[in-house]
Amino acid sequence: MNQVELNEIYLTVNQVAERYGVSKDTIWRWKREGDFPKGVKVGPNCTRWRQSEIIAHEASLQTCCMTHLAFC
């Protein structure tokens, strides 16, 4: 099981979905498909995402778009 770090900011699925402008179902689908940072189980039926991993993921998407402009 992943360890919760006290100095990290954790986002709910609602916060992550709002950040990306998609539905909660889309976030769960991306997670299942492995195209998204793994969530951290912080309790039964309670998953959060590390803000630092979300930011890193966004940076990787920007890098991808910069190297493959035809696909953006």
C-alpha positions, -999 to 999 in steps of 0.1 A, spaced: 0 0 0 12 35 -8 23 57 21 6 90 26 31 119 29 21 146 53 38 174 34 21 166 1 -12 180 -12 -38 154 -22 -66 160 -46 -100 144 -48 -114 129 -79 -137 159 -82 -108 183 -80 -88 164 -106 -117 162 -129 -124 199 -126 -87 206 -132 -88 187 -165 -123 198 -175 -136 162 -177 -160 140 -158 -151 119 -127 -158 88 -149 -131 99 -173 -105 102 -145 -114 67 -133 -112 54 -169 -78 70 -175 -66 55 -142 -78 20 -152 -62 23 -186 -29 33 -171 -28 67 -189 -28 87 -157 -10 89 -124 -19 62 -99 -41 73 -71 -32 68 -34 -56 48 -13 -60 69 19 -89 48 33 -116 24 23 -132 37 -9 -111 68 -7 -86 76 -34 -66 108 -37 -40 120 -62 -7 136 -53 -7 172 -67 30 168 -75 23 138 -97 -6 156 -115 17 185 -122 44 162 -135 18 144 -157 6 178 -171 42 187 -179 47 154 -198 16 161 -218 29 196 -227 63 180 -237 44 155 -259 25 182 -276 56 202 -282 74 173 -299 43 161 -318 26 193 -329 5 176 -356 -13 156 -329 -23 186 -306 
